[in-house]
């Protein structure tokens, strides 16, 4: 992945509403969500949400698919993983990293 693409992706996520939209789509998984559901769940006005969705599509972090009358938005997991891989590519000063498992969540 080129650094310019990473910068665009990170810039798109560097806004709280867009970050929440993206996280909601990650949670929704392959099923995705419609703008109406996103708007209702996040309490974001439809016109504002449309702007944020456009920015995330432009950054290639989400996809848009028309299914009948509905638009379905989905997170692009491969793209998200590519950004994460780029950010951690040379961690641990080039040495193999020992990954420490995350503590269990008390959710």
C-alpha positions in Angstrom: 0.0 0.0 0.0 1.3 3.4 -0.9 1.7 6.1 1.8 -0.6 8.5 -0.1 -3.5 6.0 0.2 -2.8 5.5 3.9 -2.8 9.3 4.4 -6.2 9.6 2.7 -7.6 6.7 4.7 -6.4 8.2 8.0 -7.6 11.7 7.1 -11.1 10.2 6.4 -11.1 8.6 9.9 -9.7 11.7 11.6 -13.2 13.0 12.2 -15.4 11.7 15.0 -18.6 11.2 13.0 -16.8 9.4 10.2 -14.9 7.2 12.7 -18.2 6.3 14.3 -19.8 5.5 10.9 -16.8 3.3 10.0 -16.9 1.5 13.4 -20.6 0.9 13.0 -20.1 -0.7 9.6 -17.3 -2.8 11.0 -19.6 -4.1 13.6 -22.4 -4.8 11.0 -20.0 -7.0 9.0 -20.8 -8.2 5.6 -24.5 -7.4 6.0 -23.7 -3.7 6.0 -26.2 -1.0 6.9 -28.4 1.5 5.1 -28.0 5.2 5.6 -31.4 5.3 7.4 -30.2 2.8 10.0 -26.9 4.5 10.4 -28.6 7.9 10.8 -30.9 6.5 13.4 -28.3 4.6 15.4 -25.7 7.4 15.4 -28.1 10.4 15.7 -26.6 12.0 12.6 -28.8 14.1 10.2 -29.2 12.4 6.8 -27.5 15.2 4.8 -24.5 15.2 7.2 -24.3 11.4 7.1 -24.3 11.5 3.3 -21.3 13.8 3.3 -19.4 11.5 5.7 -20.3 8.4 3.7 -19.0 10.1 0.5 -15.7 10.8 2.2 -15.3 7.2 3.4 -16.1 5.9 0.0 -13.6 8.3 -1.6 -11.0 7.0 0.9 -11.9 3.4 -0.2 -12.7 2.4 3.3 -16.3 1.5 2.6 -18.3 0.3 -0.4 -21.8 1.3 -1.6 -24.1 -1.1 -3.2 -27.7 -0.6 -4.5 -30.0 -3.4 -3.5 -33.5 -2.6 -4.8 -34.4 0.8 -3.5 -31.8 0.8 -0.7 -28.1 1.7 -0.6 -26.1 -0.7 1.5 -22.7 0.5 2.9 -20.1 -2.0 4.0 -16.7 -1.7 5.6 -13.8 -2.8 3.3 -12.0 -5.1 5.7 -9.2 -5.8 3.3 -8.5 -2.1 3.0 -8.6 -1.6 6.7 -6.2 -4.4 7.2 -3.9 -3.0 4.6 -3.8 0.3 6.4 -3.1 -1.5 9.7 -0.4 -3.6 8.1 1.3 -0.4 6.6 1.3 1.2 10.1 2.8 -1.8 11.8 5.1 -3.0 9.0 8.4 -2.1 10.7 7.4 -2.3 14.3 9.8 -3.7 16.9 12.8 -2.2 15.0 12.5 -4.9 12.3 12.6 -7.8 14.8 9.9 -10.4 15.2 7.3 -9.0 17.6 5.9 -10.8 20.5 2.2 -10.1 20.5 0.7 -9.8 23.9 -2.9 -11.0 23.9 -5.5 -8.4 24.9 -7.1 -8.7 28.3 -10.7 -10.2 28.2 -13.4 -7.6 27.9 -15.9 -7.4 30.8 -18.6 -6.1 28.4 
